[in-house]
Amino acid sequence: MRWVGNDAEESSARARRETGSEDSAPNDRADPRAWCAVAATRLGRDQPEAALEAARQAVDREPHGEWGHRLASLALERLGRDSEAVDAAQEAVRLAPGSWAARLRLAGALRRVPGRWREAWAEAQKSVRYAPEEPGPHALSGDLALDRGDHRRAAAAYRAVLRRDRDHLGARVNLGLTLLGWEPPGRHHDPAWEADPAETTRAREALVVWSWQVRGLLAVALVAVVVAAFGFGLHLQAQIGGALVLGLVLAVTLRQAGKVGIWSHVPAMLGRDLWLSVAVSVTVFVIAGYLIGLATLPEPDTVDWAWSGALGLVVFNPVGVALLWLLVEAWRGRPVQALAEFARASGARVARRNMDVALWIVAGRAWWGLLVLSVLPVPRIALAALAVPVAMVLVGRKANLRGVVRRDRWLVGALGFLVASAISLTAAGVVPELERAWQGAWLALLAVAVAFCARAVRARFRNTPGPWRSALTRVELPTGDTSPSSDLTDEVRHAVTFSRSVVLSYMAPDGPRSIAVSAVTSVSRSGELRVIAGEESWEAVERDPRVAIFVGDPRFWAEVRGVAIADHDVLRITPRDVVVREYPGRQARAR
C-alpha cells in the first residue's frame, strides 16, 4: 500500500495517466474518473458535445459520482440546453450536498433560467460559505449582483475575488463596470422576477413607442394649432381641431396598452429603468402641457409666459431629454477609479475598449464643468478651469492610456480641445476684458461636441462600439469548476467505518475544538460520511460548516477535510481533501 498526500489529486493524476491522449477515450474504459478527466479536458478545449459524451460515459459507470454529473451540467449549458444542465447540477448537489463546486455549478445553471435568480443566489452563497478561499464562488456572486444592478454588492464580491487572485482579469474588468454604474441591457427586468423577460421587454417597447408617438403627434398638432390661430386667425377652429387630436392620442394609448400584458410589473420596471421612467413621465407632462396650451390659446398680442412654457415643453422636449441624458451619463459613477481597474487589466481587449468609453465619460465631465465656468456671471471663477488639464495629467499617470488614445483619434482631438478651452478660460479669468479668450473657450467646447458626434457617427456607420455607456462590455466569467471531487480509497472507507478512534474537529466561537465521534453510521458510494456527534458540533457547523475528521488505523492515520451539513440525526460530511500518512517513525511518501 502506498501512502498519499491527497486522494483527490492522486485520483485525478491516475485518471490522466490512464488516458490514451488528452482528449481521447481512456485506456481503462471501465474507470469513471478517467472518463471525467477526458470530459474536463474536452471542456477546456471548448468541445462541449464530446465532453458531454465523455461525462455520460462516466455517469453510466458510476451514477453516484458527483464529478461526472457536474461536468455533464457544464457541457449541457455550453450547448444551450439549460433545463437539462440544471437537472444534472441538481443531481450533483444531491450526491454531494457539501461540495462547493457542485453548488457553484448549480448556481451557474440556475442563473440562465428565467425566474430562478433567487435560487441561483442562494446556491452561490452556499458555495462561498463552503469554500470562502476560492475565487470562483465570489466571482459568480458578483455576476449575479451585477445582473440586478446591485453595484455595491457586486463590487464587494469582485474585490473578494481580487484578494484571492490579483491576476483575475474578468473580476478586474467587471469591478470597473460596477464603479461606472454599468447596467445590463435589460435593466428594466429584475432577474429575480418570475415573469418572462420577453414579456417585460415587450412591455417596455410598447411604453417607449407610446411615448414617442404621443409626443410626436402632440408636437405636430400644437404647431398646426399655432399656425392656424396666429397665421390665419382661425382661433376657435384651431382649438376644435386640436381637441380632436386627443382622440388619436387615446387610440395610440389603447393600442400600445394592449401590448402590455404584465401591468403589475410596470411600476417596478419604471423604478429600475431611469430612461423608461423619464420617457413615460415626460409624455405625461407633454399631454398636460398640450391641454394647457390648447385651453389657454391666446390672441397673438396677448401671449404670456405660461402658454409659452407649455408650447416649449410640447415642441422641444426631445432636446431637453437629450441634454438630460448627456448630463446624467457623464456624471454617473466613478470613471477615474474605473479607469485604474481597466488599466490593470489592459492585456484584455475588452478592458481597453471599456477604457475608451471611460475616457469619453471623463471628457464629458470636463466639458460640462468648463461650460458652467464659461457662463457663470463671475469671470474670476473661470480660473478654476486650470484644474482640467491638471486632472487629465493625473488621470494619465494613474492609467496607461497610450494604447487607447492611439486607436481613438477623435478622443485625442476632444481631449486637446478641452485643454485649449481650459487655457482660454484661465486667460479670460485673469483678464476678463479679453473677449477673444471667451470666444476661443466656447469654440473649443463646440469642437469637443463635434468630435463626439463624429465619433458616434463613425461608430454607427462601421457598426463598432461607440463613445457611450451602452458600448461597455462585461466579462462573462466561467460558472463551472472542472476539478475532481475527492475520492476516498477503500482503505480510508474501511478505517472510517470500523475504527473506534474517530475525532471530529470544528471551529467553535472560542477557537478550534475537537470531540470524539459517537459513530460513523455509513460512507456512501459518493464518499459522503454520516456522523453522529454532540449538539455543540451541530451549532458549530451552522456558523462554519468546514470540519475535519481524524481517524486512526493500525497501519496509518487519515484526515478528511470537508463540509458538514446537519440532516435529521446525523452530520453529512462531504469530503474535500483527504490526507493519509503513516505514523511517525515509518516511511511516509506521497502517492
QUIGI-V819435 format. One record per residue. NEAR is the number of other C-alpha atoms within 10 Angstrom. Layout:
BEGIN
NEAR + NEAR
END
This chain:
BEGIN
6 + 10 + 18 + 19 + 18 + 21 + 24 + 22 + 19 + 16 + 21 + 20 + 15 + 14 + 21 + 22 + 16 + 19 + 20 + 13 + 13 + 16 + 22 + 15 + 18 + 24 + 16 + 15 + 15 + 14 + 16 + 25 + 30 + 28 + 32 + 33 + 34 + 28 + 33 + 30 + 21 + 21 + 22 + 13 + 12 + 13 + 17 + 22 + 17 + 18 + 28 + 26 + 16 + 29 + 30 + 21 + 23 + 29 + 22 + 14 + 17 + 19 + 19 + 20 + 24 + 28 + 32 + 33 + 30 + 33 + 35 + 30 + 32 + 31 + 28 + 22 + 22 + 16 + 14 + 11 + 14 + 20 + 16 + 15 + 28 + 25 + 17 + 25 + 31 + 24 + 21 + 28 + 23 + 15 + 23 + 27 + 22 + 26 + 27 + 29 + 33 + 32 + 30 + 30 + 36 + 30 + 32 + 30 + 28 + 25 + 26 + 18 + 15 + 16 + 18 + 17 + 24 + 17 + 15 + 26 + 23 + 14 + 24 + 29 + 21 + 21 + 27 + 23 + 18 + 22 + 22 + 17 + 14 + 17 + 21 + 26 + 33 + 29 + 28 + 32 + 29 + 30 + 29 + 24 + 22 + 25 + 22 + 20 + 20 + 16 + 21 + 14 + 17 + 28 + 24 + 16 + 25 + 26 + 20 + 21 + 27 + 19 + 13 + 15 + 14 + 13 + 13 + 17 + 22 + 22 + 33 + 26 + 28 + 28 + 29 + 31 + 31 + 27 + 21 + 24 + 20 + 22 + 22 + 15 + 9 + 17 + 17 + 26 + 26 + 21 + 24 + 17 + 14 + 12 + 15 + 14 + 17 + 12 + 15 + 22 + 17 + 15 + 24 + 22 + 16 + 18 + 22 + 18 + 16 + 22 + 24 + 14 + 16 + 20 + 27 + 16 + 17 + 24 + 22 + 12 + 22 + 23 + 15 + 16 + 25 + 23 + 15 + 18 + 20 + 17 + 12 + 10 + 14 + 14 + 19 + 13 + 13 + 23 + 20 + 12 + 16 + 23 + 17 + 12 + 15 + 18 + 11 + 14 + 18 + 11 + 12 + 17 + 18 + 12 + 13 + 17 + 15 + 10 + 15 + 20 + 13 + 13 + 12 + 9 + 17 + 19 + 10 + 13 + 21 + 19 + 12 + 19 + 16 + 12 + 16 + 19 + 19 + 16 + 20 + 17 + 13 + 20 + 23 + 15 + 16 + 24 + 20 + 15 + 22 + 26 + 18 + 16 + 25 + 22 + 13 + 15 + 23 + 16 + 11 + 12 + 7 + 7 + 12 + 11 + 8 + 13 + 19 + 12 + 14 + 22 + 23 + 16 + 23 + 27 + 21 + 13 + 19 + 16 + 11 + 13 + 15 + 11 + 12 + 14 + 13 + 16 + 14 + 12 + 17 + 23 + 15 + 14 + 18 + 18 + 25 + 23 + 18 + 25 + 32 + 20 + 24 + 29 + 22 + 17 + 21 + 24 + 11 + 15 + 10 + 18 + 27 + 21 + 20 + 28 + 30 + 26 + 23 + 27 + 23 + 23 + 25 + 21 + 21 + 23 + 21 + 24 + 25 + 16 + 15 + 24 + 20 + 11 + 22 + 25 + 12 + 11 + 9 + 11 + 19 + 17 + 16 + 27 + 18 + 15 + 25 + 18 + 16 + 21 + 19 + 12 + 14 + 18 + 11 + 12 + 18 + 15 + 11 + 15 + 19 + 17 + 18 + 9 + 12 + 19 + 17 + 11 + 13 + 13 + 13 + 22 + 23 + 15 + 16 + 24 + 24 + 16 + 22 + 27 + 23 + 18 + 32 + 31 + 22 + 26 + 31 + 25 + 21 + 25 + 23 + 15 + 13 + 16 + 11 + 13 + 10 + 12 + 20 + 23 + 16 + 18 + 26 + 19 + 15 + 22 + 25 + 18 + 18 + 24 + 16 + 14 + 20 + 22 + 14 + 13 + 18 + 18 + 13 + 15 + 14 + 12 + 8 + 10 + 9 + 11 + 20 + 21 + 24 + 18 + 20 + 13 + 14 + 22 + 17 + 22 + 16 + 12 + 16 + 13 + 21 + 24 + 18 + 21 + 16 + 22 + 27 + 27 + 24 + 23 + 14 + 9 + 14 + 22 + 18 + 13 + 21 + 25 + 18 + 15 + 15 + 16 + 16 + 23 + 19 + 22 + 18 + 23 + 18 + 16 + 11 + 6 + 7 + 10 + 13 + 16 + 15 + 16 + 19 + 15 + 19 + 19 + 15 + 16 + 18 + 14 + 15 + 20 + 23 + 25 + 25 + 23 + 24 + 19 + 19 + 14 + 8 + 11 + 23 + 20 + 14 + 18 + 19 + 12 + 12 + 16 + 24 + 24 + 22 + 23 + 24 + 20 + 23 + 18 + 19 + 9 + 12 + 18 + 18 + 23 + 22 + 26 + 21 + 25 + 26 + 31 + 18 + 17 + 10 + 7 + 11 + 19 + 23 + 23 + 28 + 28 + 28 + 25 + 19 + 23 + 18 + 24 + 20 + 18 + 14 + 8 + 6 + 10 + 9 + 16 + 12 + 13 + 14
END
